[in-house]
């Protein structure tokens, strides 16, 4: 399943390699379309691709870290 998602990161995660962890922990591919991070917060737009079950696990991981996920586009 191919989709574009928007992520909003709380500031306390600024020193964690969250996007890197996504690739290592889950069998998904991703492309960083655009991103911006500061001391207080951050956001990223990612193109992600993978099996639906694997994406669900990756999204659960992100939510467990306090990251907000917005589905921008799902490929048909």
N, CA, C and O atoms as a Tripos MOL2 file, in Angstrom:
@<TRIPOS>MOLECULE
protein
  304   303    76     0     0
PROTEIN
NO_CHARGES

@<TRIPOS>ATOM
      1 N           0.8460   -1.1680    0.0000 N.3       1 UNK1
      2 CA          0.0000    0.0000    0.0000 C.3       1 UNK1
      3 C           0.8920    1.2300    0.0000 C.2       1 UNK1
      4 O           1.7890    1.3630    0.8330 O.2       1 UNK1
      5 N           0.6410    2.1080   -0.9220 N.am      2 UNK2
      6 CA          1.4460    3.3290   -1.0430 C.3       2 UNK2
      7 C           0.6240    4.5160   -0.5590 C.2       2 UNK2
      8 O          -0.5330    4.6780   -0.9470 O.2       2 UNK2
      9 N           1.2210    5.3410    0.2860 N.am      3 UNK3
     10 CA          0.5180    6.5000    0.8090 C.3       3 UNK3
     11 C           1.4800    7.6230    1.1350 C.2       3 UNK3
     12 O           2.6900    7.4220    1.2310 O.2       3 UNK3
     13 N           0.9190    8.8090    1.3030 N.am      4 UNK4
     14 CA          1.6720    9.9740    1.7630 C.3       4 UNK4
     15 C           1.0660   10.3670    3.1010 C.2       4 UNK4
     16 O          -0.1490   10.5300    3.2220 O.2       4 UNK4
     17 N           1.9240   10.5190    4.1060 N.am      5 UNK5
     18 CA          1.4580   10.8490    5.4480 C.3       5 UNK5
     19 C           2.1700   12.0950    5.9590 C.2       5 UNK5
     20 O           3.2890   12.4090    5.5520 O.2       5 UNK5
     21 N           1.4990   12.7850    6.8480 N.am      6 UNK6
     22 CA          2.0880   13.9210    7.5360 C.3       6 UNK6
     23 C           2.2780   13.5450    8.9970 C.2       6 UNK6
     24 O           1.3710   12.9920    9.6200 O.2       6 UNK6
     25 N           3.4340   13.8350    9.5380 N.am      7 UNK7
     26 CA          3.7330   13.5430   10.9380 C.3       7 UNK7
     27 C           4.0130   14.8460   11.6810 C.2       7 UNK7
     28 O           4.6500   15.7550   11.1500 O.2       7 UNK7
     29 N           3.5280   14.9200   12.9170 N.am      8 UNK8
     30 CA          3.8340   16.0380   13.7950 C.3       8 UNK8
     31 C           4.5070   15.4760   15.0320 C.2       8 UNK8
     32 O           3.9370   14.6380   15.7310 O.2       8 UNK8
     33 N           5.7310   15.9430   15.3040 N.am      9 UNK9
     34 CA          6.5580   15.4200   16.3910 C.3       9 UNK9
     35 C           6.5660   16.3750   17.5780 C.2       9 UNK9
     36 O           6.7020   17.5850   17.3970 O.2       9 UNK9
     37 N           6.4200   15.8430   18.7990 N.am     10 UNK10
     38 CA          6.6130   16.6970   19.9710 C.3      10 UNK10
     39 C           8.1000   17.0220   20.1420 C.2      10 UNK10
     40 O           8.9540   16.2350   19.7330 O.2      10 UNK10
     41 N           8.4100   18.1580   20.7340 N.am     11 UNK11
     42 CA          9.7870   18.6170   20.8860 C.3      11 UNK11
     43 C          10.6940   17.6630   21.6360 C.2      11 UNK11
     44 O          11.8920   17.6050   21.3570 O.2      11 UNK11
     45 N          10.1450   16.9080   22.5910 N.am     12 UNK12
     46 CA         11.0000   16.0130   23.3790 C.3      12 UNK12
     47 C          11.5950   14.8650   22.5580 C.2      12 UNK12
     48 O          12.4740   14.1520   23.0420 O.2      12 UNK12
     49 N          11.1210   14.6820   21.3230 N.am     13 UNK13
     50 CA         11.6750   13.6260   20.4650 C.3      13 UNK13
     51 C          12.7650   14.1400   19.5260 C.2      13 UNK13
     52 O          13.2360   13.3950   18.6670 O.2      13 UNK13
     53 N          13.1720   15.3970   19.6760 N.am     14 UNK14
     54 CA         14.1030   16.0060   18.7190 C.3      14 UNK14
     55 C          15.4380   15.2740   18.6000 C.2      14 UNK14
     56 O          16.0960   15.3640   17.5630 O.2      14 UNK14
     57 N          15.8450   14.5590   19.6330 N.am     15 UNK15
     58 CA         17.1310   13.8550   19.5880 C.3      15 UNK15
     59 C          17.0050   12.3640   19.2600 C.2      15 UNK15
     60 O          18.0020   11.6420   19.2810 O.2      15 UNK15
     61 N          15.7800   11.8950   18.9560 N.am     16 UNK16
     62 CA         15.5810   10.4910   18.6010 C.3      16 UNK16
     63 C          15.5140   10.3310   17.0880 C.2      16 UNK16
     64 O          14.9290   11.1610   16.3930 O.2      16 UNK16
     65 N          16.1090    9.2740   16.5920 N.am     17 UNK17
     66 CA         16.1250    8.9960   15.1520 C.3      17 UNK17
     67 C          14.8760    8.1890   14.7750 C.2      17 UNK17
     68 O          14.9730    7.0310   14.3690 O.2      17 UNK17
     69 N          13.7180    8.8110   14.9150 N.am     18 UNK18
     70 CA         12.4390    8.1270   14.7110 C.3      18 UNK18
     71 C          12.2850    7.6170   13.2790 C.2      18 UNK18
     72 O          11.8990    6.4660   13.0730 O.2      18 UNK18
     73 N          12.5780    8.4490   12.2990 N.am     19 UNK19
     74 CA         12.3980    8.0460   10.8980 C.3      19 UNK19
     75 C          13.3440    6.9060   10.5460 C.2      19 UNK19
     76 O          12.9630    5.9910    9.8160 O.2      19 UNK19
     77 N          14.5570    6.9510   11.0490 N.am     20 UNK20
     78 CA         15.5070    5.8610   10.8440 C.3      20 UNK20
     79 C          14.9830    4.5620   11.4690 C.2      20 UNK20
     80 O          15.0970    3.4880   10.8780 O.2      20 UNK20
     81 N          14.4100    4.6750   12.6670 N.am     21 UNK21
     82 CA         13.8640    3.4920   13.3440 C.3      21 UNK21
     83 C          12.7430    2.8540   12.5350 C.2      21 UNK21
     84 O          12.5970    1.6320   12.5460 O.2      21 UNK21
     85 N          11.9530    3.6540   11.8380 N.am     22 UNK22
     86 CA         10.8730    3.1050   11.0190 C.3      22 UNK22
     87 C          11.4020    2.1250    9.9750 C.2      22 UNK22
     88 O          10.8220    1.0610    9.7590 O.2      22 UNK22
     89 N          12.5050    2.4920    9.3320 N.am     23 UNK23
     90 CA         13.0800    1.6360    8.2970 C.3      23 UNK23
     91 C          13.7150    0.3790    8.8900 C.2      23 UNK23
     92 O          13.6760   -0.6840    8.2700 O.2      23 UNK23
     93 N          14.2950    0.4910   10.0780 N.am     24 UNK24
     94 CA         14.9800   -0.6390   10.6890 C.3      24 UNK24
     95 C          14.0200   -1.6300   11.3400 C.2      24 UNK24
     96 O          14.2430   -2.8390   11.2820 O.2      24 UNK24
     97 N          12.9470   -1.1200   11.9630 N.am     25 UNK25
     98 CA         12.0370   -1.9760   12.7240 C.3      25 UNK25
     99 C          10.9440   -2.6000   11.8660 C.2      25 UNK25
    100 O          10.4170   -3.6570   12.2140 O.2      25 UNK25
    101 N          10.5950   -1.9620   10.7500 N.am     26 UNK26
    102 CA          9.4490   -2.3930    9.9650 C.3      26 UNK26
    103 C           9.8430   -2.5540    8.5060 C.2      26 UNK26
    104 O          10.7240   -1.8560    8.0040 O.2      26 UNK26
    105 N           9.1790   -3.4810    7.8370 N.am     27 UNK27
    106 CA          9.4610   -3.7640    6.4340 C.3      27 UNK27
    107 C           8.6690   -2.7920    5.5580 C.2      27 UNK27
    108 O           7.7020   -3.1650    4.8930 O.2      27 UNK27
    109 N           9.1130   -1.5350    5.5820 N.am     28 UNK28
    110 CA          8.4760   -0.4980    4.7780 C.3      28 UNK28
    111 C           9.5520    0.3120    4.0640 C.2      28 UNK28
    112 O          10.7110    0.3470    4.4800 O.2      28 UNK28
    113 N           9.1440    0.9520    2.9960 N.am     29 UNK29
    114 CA         10.0170    1.8940    2.2950 C.3      29 UNK29
    115 C           9.4630    3.2790    2.5390 C.2      29 UNK29
    116 O           8.2490    3.4670    2.6170 O.2      29 UNK29
    117 N          10.3550    4.2500    2.6600 N.am     30 UNK30
    118 CA          9.8500    5.6120    2.8290 C.3      30 UNK30
    119 C          10.7390    6.6080    2.1340 C.2      30 UNK30
    120 O          11.9280    6.3840    1.9080 O.2      30 UNK30
    121 N          10.1130    7.7210    1.8050 N.am     31 UNK31
    122 CA         10.7880    8.8350    1.1550 C.3      31 UNK31
    123 C          10.4120   10.0970    1.9220 C.2      31 UNK31
    124 O           9.2290   10.3760    2.1140 O.2      31 UNK31
    125 N          11.3970   10.8490    2.3570 N.am     32 UNK32
    126 CA         11.1320   12.1190    3.0400 C.3      32 UNK32
    127 C          10.8660   13.1660    1.9600 C.2      32 UNK32
    128 O          11.7740   13.5600    1.2280 O.2      32 UNK32
    129 N           9.6260   13.6060    1.8710 N.am     33 UNK33
    130 CA          9.2280   14.5920    0.8740 C.3      33 UNK33
    131 C           9.6280   15.9890    1.3340 C.2      33 UNK33
    132 O          10.1790   16.7800    0.5690 O.2      33 UNK33
    133 N           9.3370   16.2710    2.6040 N.am     34 UNK34
    134 CA          9.6530   17.5770    3.1790 C.3      34 UNK34
    135 C           9.6420   17.4270    4.6940 C.2      34 UNK34
    136 O           8.8900   16.6100    5.2270 O.2      34 UNK34
    137 N          10.4600   18.1980    5.3920 N.am     35 UNK35
    138 CA         10.4890   18.1150    6.8540 C.3      35 UNK35
    139 C          11.0880   19.3820    7.4450 C.2      35 UNK35
    140 O          11.8620   20.0880    6.7980 O.2      35 UNK35
    141 N          10.7080   19.6520    8.6950 N.am     36 UNK36
    142 CA         11.2530   20.7790    9.4330 C.3      36 UNK36
    143 C          11.2030   20.4420   10.9190 C.2      36 UNK36
    144 O          10.1890   19.9600   11.4240 O.2      36 UNK36
    145 N          12.3090   20.7030   11.6130 N.am     37 UNK37
    146 CA         12.3810   20.3940   13.0320 C.3      37 UNK37
    147 C          13.0010   21.5660   13.7850 C.2      37 UNK37
    148 O          13.8980   22.2430   13.2800 O.2      37 UNK37
    149 N          12.5120   21.7920   14.9930 N.am     38 UNK38
    150 CA         13.0740   22.8150   15.8640 C.3      38 UNK38
    151 C          13.1830   22.2250   17.2670 C.2      38 UNK38
    152 O          12.9160   21.0410   17.4730 O.2      38 UNK38
    153 N          13.5680   23.0370   18.2070 N.am     39 UNK39
    154 CA         13.6710   22.5990   19.5970 C.3      39 UNK39
    155 C          12.3090   22.2450   20.1690 C.2      39 UNK39
    156 O          12.2100   21.3980   21.0570 O.2      39 UNK39
    157 N          11.2580   22.8860   19.6700 N.am     40 UNK40
    158 CA          9.9240   22.7460   20.2550 C.3      40 UNK40
    159 C           9.0360   21.7160   19.5800 C.2      40 UNK40
    160 O           8.1800   21.1210   20.2350 O.2      40 UNK40
    161 N           9.2180   21.4970   18.3000 N.am     41 UNK41
    162 CA          8.3740   20.5450   17.5820 C.3      41 UNK41
    163 C           8.9780   20.2640   16.2120 C.2      41 UNK41
    164 O          10.0090   20.8240   15.8400 O.2      41 UNK41
    165 N           8.3250   19.4020   15.4870 N.am     42 UNK42
    166 CA          8.7750   19.1100   14.1330 C.3      42 UNK42
    167 C           7.6440   18.5120   13.3270 C.2      42 UNK42
    168 O           6.6390   18.0600   13.8750 O.2      42 UNK42
    169 N           7.8230   18.5160   12.0220 N.am     43 UNK43
    170 CA          6.8510   17.8800   11.1520 C.3      43 UNK43
    171 C           7.5860   17.2820    9.9580 C.2      43 UNK43
    172 O           8.6880   17.7030    9.6060 O.2      43 UNK43
    173 N           6.9520   16.3010    9.3530 N.am     44 UNK44
    174 CA          7.5290   15.6720    8.1690 C.3      44 UNK44
    175 C           6.4020   15.1730    7.2750 C.2      44 UNK44
    176 O           5.3520   14.7460    7.7560 O.2      44 UNK44
    177 N           6.6270   15.2310    5.9980 N.am     45 UNK45
    178 CA          5.7410   14.6140    5.0220 C.3      45 UNK45
    179 C           6.5250   13.4730    4.4060 C.2      45 UNK45
    180 O           7.5890   13.6800    3.8230 O.2      45 UNK45
    181 N           5.9930   12.2670    4.5400 N.am     46 UNK46
    182 CA          6.6750   11.0660    4.0780 C.3      46 UNK46
    183 C           5.8310   10.3120    3.0650 C.2      46 UNK46
    184 O           4.6150   10.1970    3.2200 O.2      46 UNK46
    185 N           6.4740    9.8040    2.0390 N.am     47 UNK47
    186 CA          5.8640    8.8130    1.1690 C.3      47 UNK47
    187 C           6.2400    7.4570    1.7400 C.2      47 UNK47
    188 O           7.4230    7.1620    1.9080 O.2      47 UNK47
    189 N           5.2500    6.6280    2.0400 N.am     48 UNK48
    190 CA          5.5180    5.3080    2.6130 C.3      48 UNK48
    191 C           4.8830    4.2270    1.7470 C.2      48 UNK48
    192 O           3.8480    4.4390    1.1150 O.2      48 UNK48
    193 N           5.5250    3.0710    1.7340 N.am     49 UNK49
    194 CA          5.0250    1.9450    0.9540 C.3      49 UNK49
    195 C           5.3270    0.6620    1.7080 C.2      49 UNK49
    196 O           6.4140    0.4970    2.2620 O.2      49 UNK49
    197 N           4.3690   -0.2360    1.7260 N.am     50 UNK50
    198 CA          4.5580   -1.5180    2.3860 C.3      50 UNK50
    199 C           3.2390   -2.2540    2.5060 C.2      50 UNK50
    200 O           2.1860   -1.7400    2.1290 O.2      50 UNK50
    201 N           3.3130   -3.4620    3.0340 N.am     51 UNK51
    202 CA          2.1070   -4.2380    3.2710 C.3      51 UNK51
    203 C           1.2590   -3.5330    4.3240 C.2      51 UNK51
    204 O           1.7950   -2.9200    5.2470 O.2      51 UNK51
    205 N          -0.0560   -3.6200    4.1890 N.am     52 UNK52
    206 CA         -0.9640   -2.9170    5.0980 C.3      52 UNK52
    207 C          -0.6900   -3.2500    6.5610 C.2      52 UNK52
    208 O          -0.6750   -2.3540    7.4040 O.2      52 UNK52
    209 N          -0.4760   -4.5190    6.8720 N.am     53 UNK53
    210 CA         -0.2350   -4.9320    8.2610 C.3      53 UNK53
    211 C           1.0600   -4.3120    8.8060 C.2      53 UNK53
    212 O           1.1180   -3.8980    9.9650 O.2      53 UNK53
    213 N           2.0810   -4.2530    7.9720 N.am     54 UNK54
    214 CA          3.3570   -3.6800    8.3980 C.3      54 UNK54
    215 C           3.2290   -2.1690    8.6140 C.2      54 UNK54
    216 O           3.8120   -1.6230    9.5500 O.2      54 UNK54
    217 N           2.4760   -1.5070    7.7580 N.am     55 UNK55
    218 CA          2.2390   -0.0690    7.9350 C.3      55 UNK55
    219 C           1.4580    0.1860    9.2230 C.2      55 UNK55
    220 O           1.7540    1.1380    9.9450 O.2      55 UNK55
    221 N           0.4650   -0.6550    9.5190 N.am     56 UNK56
    222 CA         -0.2990   -0.5000   10.7610 C.3      56 UNK56
    223 C           0.6160   -0.5930   11.9720 C.2      56 UNK56
    224 O           0.4860    0.1930   12.9100 O.2      56 UNK56
    225 N           1.5450   -1.5540   11.9580 N.am     57 UNK57
    226 CA          2.4860   -1.6980   13.0770 C.3      57 UNK57
    227 C           3.3930   -0.4680   13.1890 C.2      57 UNK57
    228 O           3.6840   -0.0050   14.2920 O.2      57 UNK57
    229 N           3.8340    0.0520   12.0480 N.am     58 UNK58
    230 CA          4.6850    1.2420   12.0530 C.3      58 UNK58
    231 C           3.9150    2.4390   12.6080 C.2      58 UNK58
    232 O           4.4640    3.2220   13.3830 O.2      58 UNK58
    233 N           2.6500    2.5840   12.2180 N.am     59 UNK59
    234 CA          1.8380    3.7020   12.7040 C.3      59 UNK59
    235 C           1.5660    3.5710   14.2020 C.2      59 UNK59
    236 O           1.5380    4.5750   14.9130 O.2      59 UNK59
    237 N           1.3680    2.3570   14.6840 N.am     60 UNK60
    238 CA          1.1850    2.1320   16.1240 C.3      60 UNK60
    239 C           2.4420    2.5600   16.8850 C.2      60 UNK60
    240 O           2.3540    3.1730   17.9490 O.2      60 UNK60
    241 N           3.6090    2.2330   16.3300 N.am     61 UNK61
    242 CA          4.8790    2.6350   16.9290 C.3      61 UNK61
    243 C           4.9600    4.1680   17.0230 C.2      61 UNK61
    244 O           5.3270    4.7130   18.0640 O.2      61 UNK61
    245 N           4.6150    4.8520   15.9300 N.am     62 UNK62
    246 CA          4.6620    6.3150   15.9220 C.3      62 UNK62
    247 C           3.7130    6.9020   16.9620 C.2      62 UNK62
    248 O           4.0820    7.8100   17.7080 O.2      62 UNK62
    249 N           2.4960    6.3820   17.0070 N.am     63 UNK63
    250 CA          1.5150    6.8850   17.9840 C.3      63 UNK63
    251 C           1.9860    6.6500   19.4130 C.2      63 UNK63
    252 O           1.7540    7.4820   20.2910 O.2      63 UNK63
    253 N           2.6480    5.5180   19.6500 N.am     64 UNK64
    254 CA          3.1420    5.2140   20.9950 C.3      64 UNK64
    255 C           4.2120    6.2140   21.4400 C.2      64 UNK64
    256 O           4.4510    6.3840   22.6360 O.2      64 UNK64
    257 N           4.8470    6.8690   20.4790 N.am     65 UNK65
    258 CA          5.8620    7.8900   20.7620 C.3      65 UNK65
    259 C           5.2490    9.2860   20.8980 C.2      65 UNK65
    260 O           5.9620   10.2530   21.1670 O.2      65 UNK65
    261 N           3.9300    9.3940   20.7120 N.am     66 UNK66
    262 CA          3.2580   10.6840   20.8110 C.3      66 UNK66
    263 C           3.2720   11.4780   19.5210 C.2      66 UNK66
    264 O           3.0820   12.6940   19.5330 O.2      66 UNK66
    265 N           3.4980   10.7920   18.4010 N.am     67 UNK67
    266 CA          3.5490   11.4480   17.1000 C.3      67 UNK67
    267 C           2.1670   11.3860   16.4440 C.2      67 UNK67
    268 O           1.5580   10.3200   16.3530 O.2      67 UNK67
    269 N           1.6900   12.5320   15.9940 N.am     68 UNK68
    270 CA          0.4090   12.6080   15.3040 C.3      68 UNK68
    271 C           0.5990   12.2490   13.8390 C.2      68 UNK68
    272 O           1.5450   12.7110   13.2010 O.2      68 UNK68
    273 N          -0.3010   11.4220   13.3000 N.am     69 UNK69
    274 CA         -0.2230   10.9770   11.9080 C.3      69 UNK69
    275 C          -1.4610   11.4380   11.1530 C.2      69 UNK69
    276 O          -2.5890   11.2590   11.6140 O.2      69 UNK69
    277 N          -1.2360   12.0300    9.9930 N.am     70 UNK70
    278 CA         -2.3350   12.4470    9.1310 C.3      70 UNK70
    279 C          -2.1610   11.7970    7.7670 C.2      70 UNK70
    280 O          -1.0970   11.9010    7.1570 O.2      70 UNK70
    281 N          -3.2040   11.1260    7.2880 N.am     71 UNK71
    282 CA         -3.1560   10.5240    5.9630 C.3      71 UNK71
    283 C          -3.4220   11.6160    4.9410 C.2      71 UNK71
    284 O          -4.5130   12.1840    4.9010 O.2      71 UNK71
    285 N          -2.4350   11.9060    4.1220 N.am     72 UNK72
    286 CA         -2.5800   12.9540    3.1100 C.3      72 UNK72
    287 C          -3.1170   12.3800    1.8070 C.2      72 UNK72
    288 O          -3.9690   12.9810    1.1520 O.2      72 UNK72
    289 N          -2.6030   11.2020    1.4400 N.am     73 UNK73
    290 CA         -3.0200   10.6030    0.1660 C.3      73 UNK73
    291 C          -2.7510    9.1090    0.1940 C.2      73 UNK73
    292 O          -1.6790    8.6720    0.6140 O.2      73 UNK73
    293 N          -3.7210    8.3280   -0.2500 N.am     74 UNK74
    294 CA         -3.5270    6.8860   -0.4050 C.3      74 UNK74
    295 C          -3.6280    6.5770   -1.8910 C.2      74 UNK74
    296 O          -4.5830    6.9830   -2.5540 O.2      74 UNK74
    297 N          -2.6400    5.8570   -2.4100 N.am     75 UNK75
    298 CA         -2.6480    5.4930   -3.8280 C.3      75 UNK75
    299 C          -3.7210    4.4420   -4.0760 C.2      75 UNK75
    300 O          -3.9050    3.5270   -3.2740 O.2      75 UNK75
    301 N          -4.4140    4.5800   -5.1770 N.am     76 UNK76
    302 CA         -5.4960    3.6310   -5.5200 C.3      76 UNK76
    303 C          -4.9490    2.4040   -6.1760 C.2      76 UNK76
    304 O          -5.7090    1.5030   -6.5310 O.2      76 UNK76
@<TRIPOS>BOND
     1     1     2 1
     2     2     3 1
     3     3     4 2
     4     3     5 am
     5     5     6 1
     6     6     7 1
     7     7     8 2
     8     7     9 am
     9     9    10 1
    10    10    11 1
    11    11    12 2
    12    11    13 am
    13    13    14 1
    14    14    15 1
    15    15    16 2
    16    15    17 am
    17    17    18 1
    18    18    19 1
    19    19    20 2
    20    19    21 am
    21    21    22 1
    22    22    23 1
    23    23    24 2
    24    23    25 am
    25    25    26 1
    26    26    27 1
    27    27    28 2
    28    27    29 am
    29    29    30 1
    30    30    31 1
    31    31    32 2
    32    31    33 am
    33    33    34 1
    34    34    35 1
    35    35    36 2
    36    35    37 am
    37    37    38 1
    38    38    39 1
    39    39    40 2
    40    39    41 am
    41    41    42 1
    42    42    43 1
    43    43    44 2
    44    43    45 am
    45    45    46 1
    46    46    47 1
    47    47    48 2
    48    47    49 am
    49    49    50 1
    50    50    51 1
    51    51    52 2
    52    51    53 am
    53    53    54 1
    54    54    55 1
    55    55    56 2
    56    55    57 am
    57    57    58 1
    58    58    59 1
    59    59    60 2
    60    59    61 am
    61    61    62 1
    62    62    63 1
    63    63    64 2
    64    63    65 am
    65    65    66 1
    66    66    67 1
    67    67    68 2
    68    67    69 am
    69    69    70 1
    70    70    71 1
    71    71    72 2
    72    71    73 am
    73    73    74 1
    74    74    75 1
    75    75    76 2
    76    75    77 am
    77    77    78 1
    78    78    79 1
    79    79    80 2
    80    79    81 am
    81    81    82 1
    82    82    83 1
    83    83    84 2
    84    83    85 am
    85    85    86 1
    86    86    87 1
    87    87    88 2
    88    87    89 am
    89    89    90 1
    90    90    91 1
    91    91    92 2
    92    91    93 am
    93    93    94 1
    94    94    95 1
    95    95    96 2
    96    95    97 am
    97    97    98 1
    98    98    99 1
    99    99   100 2
   100    99   101 am
   101   101   102 1
   102   102   103 1
   103   103   104 2
   104   103   105 am
   105   105   106 1
   106   106   107 1
   107   107   108 2
   108   107   109 am
   109   109   110 1
   110   110   111 1
   111   111   112 2
   112   111   113 am
   113   113   114 1
   114   114   115 1
   115   115   116 2
   116   115   117 am
   117   117   118 1
   118   118   119 1
   119   119   120 2
   120   119   121 am
   121   121   122 1
   122   122   123 1
   123   123   124 2
   124   123   125 am
   125   125   126 1
   126   126   127 1
   127   127   128 2
   128   127   129 am
   129   129   130 1
   130   130   131 1
   131   131   132 2
   132   131   133 am
   133   133   134 1
   134   134   135 1
   135   135   136 2
   136   135   137 am
   137   137   138 1
   138   138   139 1
   139   139   140 2
   140   139   141 am
   141   141   142 1
   142   142   143 1
   143   143   144 2
   144   143   145 am
   145   145   146 1
   146   146   147 1
   147   147   148 2
   148   147   149 am
   149   149   150 1
   150   150   151 1
   151   151   152 2
   152   151   153 am
   153   153   154 1
   154   154   155 1
   155   155   156 2
   156   155   157 am
   157   157   158 1
   158   158   159 1
   159   159   160 2
   160   159   161 am
   161   161   162 1
   162   162   163 1
   163   163   164 2
   164   163   165 am
   165   165   166 1
   166   166   167 1
   167   167   168 2
   168   167   169 am
   169   169   170 1
   170   170   171 1
   171   171   172 2
   172   171   173 am
   173   173   174 1
   174   174   175 1
   175   175   176 2
   176   175   177 am
   177   177   178 1
   178   178   179 1
   179   179   180 2
   180   179   181 am
   181   181   182 1
   182   182   183 1
   183   183   184 2
   184   183   185 am
   185   185   186 1
   186   186   187 1
   187   187   188 2
   188   187   189 am
   189   189   190 1
   190   190   191 1
   191   191   192 2
   192   191   193 am
   193   193   194 1
   194   194   195 1
   195   195   196 2
   196   195   197 am
   197   197   198 1
   198   198   199 1
   199   199   200 2
   200   199   201 am
   201   201   202 1
   202   202   203 1
   203   203   204 2
   204   203   205 am
   205   205   206 1
   206   206   207 1
   207   207   208 2
   208   207   209 am
   209   209   210 1
   210   210   211 1
   211   211   212 2
   212   211   213 am
   213   213   214 1
   214   214   215 1
   215   215   216 2
   216   215   217 am
   217   217   218 1
   218   218   219 1
   219   219   220 2
   220   219   221 am
   221   221   222 1
   222   222   223 1
   223   223   224 2
   224   223   225 am
   225   225   226 1
   226   226   227 1
   227   227   228 2
   228   227   229 am
   229   229   230 1
   230   230   231 1
   231   231   232 2
   232   231   233 am
   233   233   234 1
   234   234   235 1
   235   235   236 2
   236   235   237 am
   237   237   238 1
   238   238   239 1
   239   239   240 2
   240   239   241 am
   241   241   242 1
   242   242   243 1
   243   243   244 2
   244   243   245 am
   245   245   246 1
   246   246   247 1
   247   247   248 2
   248   247   249 am
   249   249   250 1
   250   250   251 1
   251   251   252 2
   252   251   253 am
   253   253   254 1
   254   254   255 1
   255   255   256 2
   256   255   257 am
   257   257   258 1
   258   258   259 1
   259   259   260 2
   260   259   261 am
   261   261   262 1
   262   262   263 1
   263   263   264 2
   264   263   265 am
   265   265   266 1
   266   266   267 1
   267   267   268 2
   268   267   269 am
   269   269   270 1
   270   270   271 1
   271   271   272 2
   272   271   273 am
   273   273   274 1
   274   274   275 1
   275   275   276 2
   276   275   277 am
   277   277   278 1
   278   278   279 1
   279   279   280 2
   280   279   281 am
   281   281   282 1
   282   282   283 1
   283   283   284 2
   284   283   285 am
   285   285   286 1
   286   286   287 1
   287   287   288 2
   288   287   289 am
   289   289   290 1
   290   290   291 1
   291   291   292 2
   292   291   293 am
   293   293   294 1
   294   294   295 1
   295   295   296 2
   296   295   297 am
   297   297   298 1
   298   298   299 1
   299   299   300 2
   300   299   301 am
   301   301   302 1
   302   302   303 1
   303   303   304 2
@<TRIPOS>SUBSTRUCTURE
     1 UNK1         2 RESIDUE 1 A UNK
     2 UNK2         6 RESIDUE 1 A UNK
     3 UNK3        10 RESIDUE 1 A UNK
     4 UNK4        14 RESIDUE 1 A UNK
     5 UNK5        18 RESIDUE 1 A UNK
     6 UNK6        22 RESIDUE 1 A UNK
     7 UNK7        26 RESIDUE 1 A UNK
     8 UNK8        30 RESIDUE 1 A UNK
     9 UNK9        34 RESIDUE 1 A UNK
    10 UNK10       38 RESIDUE 1 A UNK
    11 UNK11       42 RESIDUE 1 A UNK
    12 UNK12       46 RESIDUE 1 A UNK
    13 UNK13       50 RESIDUE 1 A UNK
    14 UNK14       54 RESIDUE 1 A UNK
    15 UNK15       58 RESIDUE 1 A UNK
    16 UNK16       62 RESIDUE 1 A UNK
    17 UNK17       66 RESIDUE 1 A UNK
    18 UNK18       70 RESIDUE 1 A UNK
    19 UNK19       74 RESIDUE 1 A UNK
    20 UNK20       78 RESIDUE 1 A UNK
    21 UNK21       82 RESIDUE 1 A UNK
    22 UNK22       86 RESIDUE 1 A UNK
    23 UNK23       90 RESIDUE 1 A UNK
    24 UNK24       94 RESIDUE 1 A UNK
    25 UNK25       98 RESIDUE 1 A UNK
    26 UNK26      102 RESIDUE 1 A UNK
    27 UNK27      106 RESIDUE 1 A UNK
    28 UNK28      110 RESIDUE 1 A UNK
    29 UNK29      114 RESIDUE 1 A UNK
    30 UNK30      118 RESIDUE 1 A UNK
    31 UNK31      122 RESIDUE 1 A UNK
    32 UNK32      126 RESIDUE 1 A UNK
    33 UNK33      130 RESIDUE 1 A UNK
    34 UNK34      134 RESIDUE 1 A UNK
    35 UNK35      138 RESIDUE 1 A UNK
    36 UNK36      142 RESIDUE 1 A UNK
    37 UNK37      146 RESIDUE 1 A UNK
    38 UNK38      150 RESIDUE 1 A UNK
    39 UNK39      154 RESIDUE 1 A UNK
    40 UNK40      158 RESIDUE 1 A UNK
    41 UNK41      162 RESIDUE 1 A UNK
    42 UNK42      166 RESIDUE 1 A UNK
    43 UNK43      170 RESIDUE 1 A UNK
    44 UNK44      174 RESIDUE 1 A UNK
    45 UNK45      178 RESIDUE 1 A UNK
    46 UNK46      182 RESIDUE 1 A UNK
    47 UNK47      186 RESIDUE 1 A UNK
    48 UNK48      190 RESIDUE 1 A UNK
    49 UNK49      194 RESIDUE 1 A UNK
    50 UNK50      198 RESIDUE 1 A UNK
    51 UNK51      202 RESIDUE 1 A UNK
    52 UNK52      206 RESIDUE 1 A UNK
    53 UNK53      210 RESIDUE 1 A UNK
    54 UNK54      214 RESIDUE 1 A UNK
    55 UNK55      218 RESIDUE 1 A UNK
    56 UNK56      222 RESIDUE 1 A UNK
    57 UNK57      226 RESIDUE 1 A UNK
    58 UNK58      230 RESIDUE 1 A UNK
    59 UNK59      234 RESIDUE 1 A UNK
    60 UNK60      238 RESIDUE 1 A UNK
    61 UNK61      242 RESIDUE 1 A UNK
    62 UNK62      246 RESIDUE 1 A UNK
    63 UNK63      250 RESIDUE 1 A UNK
    64 UNK64      254 RESIDUE 1 A UNK
    65 UNK65      258 RESIDUE 1 A UNK
    66 UNK66      262 RESIDUE 1 A UNK
    67 UNK67      266 RESIDUE 1 A UNK
    68 UNK68      270 RESIDUE 1 A UNK
    69 UNK69      274 RESIDUE 1 A UNK
    70 UNK70      278 RESIDUE 1 A UNK
    71 UNK71      282 RESIDUE 1 A UNK
    72 UNK72      286 RESIDUE 1 A UNK
    73 UNK73      290 RESIDUE 1 A UNK
    74 UNK74      294 RESIDUE 1 A UNK
    75 UNK75      298 RESIDUE 1 A UNK
    76 UNK76      302 RESIDUE 1 A UNK
